[in-house]
Amino acid sequence: MERLIEILEDIQPDVDYASCTDLIDGHYLSSLAIISLIAELEEEYDITVPAVEIVPDNFNSAERIMKMIERLQEEY
């Protein structure tokens, strides 16, 4: 989780990723930031994020992003 928060902070600083639960709904992450995040996640965690996974529920918090990463790692 620590590395994930570092990645998020590199893409969009000035957000409390440890407690924020509305990264998408609260407009903390733009669509370009999400694209950058997905590219970083795929490289860092050796996963592929399919288009069906790119939904607000999977990206609204660092915890939800981590759960998606873990699920994708198990599937592949």
Secondary structure by P-SEA (a helix, b strand, c coil): caaaaaaaaaacccccccccccccccccccaaaaaaaaaaaaaacccccccccccccccccaaaaaaaaaaaaaac
